[in-house]
């Protein structure tokens, strides 16, 4: 009886050891992180170039957009995550609007194929970024996302609050770990590799932010 017990004991130990040696999935290597600070990115299309500055706190996000680098802000979006509200500011007219929030999440998109290449990576702003690609033959689209191994949930929280028609946003929800992923760079091409649009984060720093930058400035009126 004792020999049987010893046999099963070593069998159990061996099983546990084999289980612990099991290769980790890509998601298990991710670093938990709640980013708070400022990032800047530039978006290119065949017709336009737009610069953005994004301020991220625990419960609010502010996005300033302008046509020239460090130029005058043309539009500001303020995301109030807990209140599920999005506010649009127009500095040139000193008005603000409340946007209808239509939650956007993972959806079935016919014709999509996801390609993950863990061996293909590059460093952007000091982060090791893995290449993900989403192809759609029906829409003649091939989008490449460069995703850091760290978790940055603010991106999902932001783009999921209002329904976007941009493919880079719609296809983002096809990625694994999309709720914590954040693309440091995206490139959208046709299946023949003709470039359609791209964006890249060009500035990234963690810093404490004042609450007043997430408020409606004094003197602004509601545009109904």
Phi, psi and omega in degrees: 000320181295323179295322178297318179298315180297321179300312181291329178297311180292329176297318179295316180298318180296320179297316179297320180296318178295321180295323181288338179273001181297132180303143181279148174284161179306324184290334184286344180271357185287149180259126179290130182202135174250100184286136171224120182162211185232136172226153179233141175215160181237139183242129180246137169228169178299343185248345191202160171229128182231138178254146181226144171235125186243126177252126186238124173243190181294318188237000181221150179225137177237134180235115175261136178236144180205156187273335178241142181302124183064022177274190181289139180290128180267327181206146177232135172247130177244119180260118175257097192296314182293326182271353182055049182233148173232127181246133178253127177251136174244094185302324183295332181248356181053051177231163175220157180226155173257123181275146170290128181263114177245099186305135182239131180217190183303135180220155179282123178242114183296136175092005184274145176223129182259132178239122177246124178240092183293336181280348180256111182212165173207164181261128178231123182054034177085000181253136173286119185245128180270143180275128171238143176228140174238121180249145176221107182295322182296326181258008177052049187225140175222110184248129177256130176243135174252110190249125176296156177285342178280159179267130176225082187292347184299329183295312177298317180300326182283305187285343179280351183277340177218134185293126182250144177268353181289135181295326181298333176276314181298315183286337178305324182288354175277345186285151171296146178058032184297338181285345179235359182280154178214114181285120175283338178204143173225149175222123177256128180228165169281170178295341175269011175072021173281126185288130180256314181198165177199158169214155180212137175286125184247354177209140186204116177210142176272129182201150176287139183243147177279145183295332187292342179287349178258009180257160174287125183297153177294144180092352177275141179246152181285128177261106184271000000 
